[in-house]
Amino acid sequence: MSHHIVEFKDVHFRYPDGTEALKGLSLRITHGEAVGIVGANGSGKSTLLMHTNGYLLPQSGTITIGDLQLDKRTRKEIRKKVGLIFQNPDDQLFMPTVFDDVAFGPLNLGLQPDRVLERVIEALKTVGCLALKDKPPHHLSGGQKSAVAIATVIAMQPDILVMDEPASHLDPKSRRLLISLLRNFEHTKVIASHDLDLILDVCRRCVIIKEGRVVADGPVEEILSDRQLLEANNLELPLSLQKRELPSGGTMDDISKLHHLLEHWAEHNEEHASTYLDWSHKADALGKTELAAILRKIAEETEKLDGLFNKAGDLCRQGGISS
């Protein structure tokens, strides 16, 4: 499905003040991938994201979204495919009410009023903010603004979801809800964040950006458990891995990485099972009994994984790792 592909080829971009933000960046993201973009402040993450929907245009090199090469002529069409959520929700909320903000995108797609209403209600329900639909955005808390900003993009039903620091204004409960939402978004996701635990929870692939170039690209577990690689790029291990007693000296061998990752996965397994069970209750409430039964079954099977995680951890320890 080529309309979900994002491809940067040798992209350069310099801001008017002379800051060279992208220096020949190349990156290809395919349909359905969940990709975390990480790097120190000033590495070029936000600039990269703002190129995905034409908010910025490359000064040299090419960007292809689906079957379209990004330029001034194609920018409007590409914005229908790519939903970009900015780090500061105030950059996206400008209408008199929450309802108006969420309706703005669907109205500009030319949808009929009844379809716009459906999209707005569905999006606000998804982020848990339907009760806020008549409130002015400037009366909302930081977490509520972030959730509504996400709803404005979800209402557009984009093929590709791009988010810049989505959890930066969220409290722990709202952050957990966001992680659940992102896991359930079926299409391509590109997320830039300093919250490496969120990247570890949501993404399968991780890309490290440094000085406007890709310096590492691989499975998220491999990238984010490599202390030496992270430190070389002014990053730290995710907090969930820092809690473990890690080997000194920087680099973990593969069995050590696996042991720490197994502990991380096991820690979140119960939370995952609870999430599936919650959604089964929601499906029941919507009259989707067959779907609810399947979700309950998924929750049951997920709970059974606890024993396998424990067994795998024991086998790692037998290989010479102390818990």
Secondary structure, DSSP 8 states (H G I E B T S, - for coil): -GGG-EEEEEEEEE-TTS-EEEEEEEEEE-TT-EEEEE--TTSSHHHHHHHHTTSS--SEEEEEETTEE-STTTHHHHHHHEEEE-SSGGGT--SSSHHHHHHHHHHHTT--HHHHHHHHHHHHHHTT-GGGTTS-GGGS-HHHHHHHHHHHHHTT--SEEEEESTTTT--HHHHHHHHHHHHH--SEEEEE-S-HHHHHHH-SEEEEEETTEEEEEEEHHHHHT-HHHHHHTT----HHHHTS---TTS---HHHHHHHHHHHHHHHHHHHHHHHHHHHHHHHHTT-HHHHHHHHHHHHHHHHHHHHHHHHHHHHHHTT---
